[in-house]
Amino acid sequence: MSPRAESVLVVEDDEGLAQVLALALRAEGFDTHTAHDGIQGYTRYLQHPTDWVVTDIQMPQLDGIGMMQCIRTINPRVRTVYMSAAVEEYRGPLDRETKQFDAKVLHKPFSRSNLLEQLNKSRADAAQDPGAAQRH
């Protein structure tokens, strides 16, 4: 029996980018789901909990940080990669996410290899310190 593929929820309001990211992650063996705003992302997570959430920050209705706060009430250990062109605008909340939950941050635009590097870095961090993602 082969091991279960890690799963990723990609939440991005640019539907084309969401599909490109999902395809790239599928090619790397991840089971992927997509959503196009924070509310849809939260709902999708409730329906299909994933190991990872790769999310844009600036989205209509509910931003990525707010969505992750909701998801973390259910699963504080979910690994997260935030993506944004406006990282500096969210520096405070992102610093808290990084310290408390070992979240990773990607500055848009980024490459496929940048995303995979962040996922692999998070895997390595979790392997070294399994409790890191649940510290508050």
Phi, psi and omega in degrees: 000128181279152180294152179293136177291141174293148183248148182226134169257119177260120180242112186207126182286344172274101187300325178296315178296320178302317180291320178298315179297317179298317178297316180297319181288323175299320179298336178268004176097006179277144170275121188240150172228156178230157173212159188240009168198172185296322179293314178297323178297316178297315179298315179297320178297319178299321181286320184222080179303138183239164176286329186230152164232121174252113189225143168292160176264306184276109179216157177292156175071306180212121182285170184298323180292316177298319178299316181293327176299320177294313181297322182291342174291337179265317183217092180292348183268356181299132180278142189226139170236119176268144176231136178192151171273349184244044184303318183297329178295336184246021186306314181300302179299324179292322176299318177297316179298320180294315182288315185281324190235007180057033177295152177251157183228130175244131176274126175282143356282152178221166181260167176302318180294327176298316180296312181297325177298317179294319178296316179293324178296317179296321176299314181295317178299317180295323180293324181283326184218082185301336181271357186299321185287351181246006179289143178238000000 
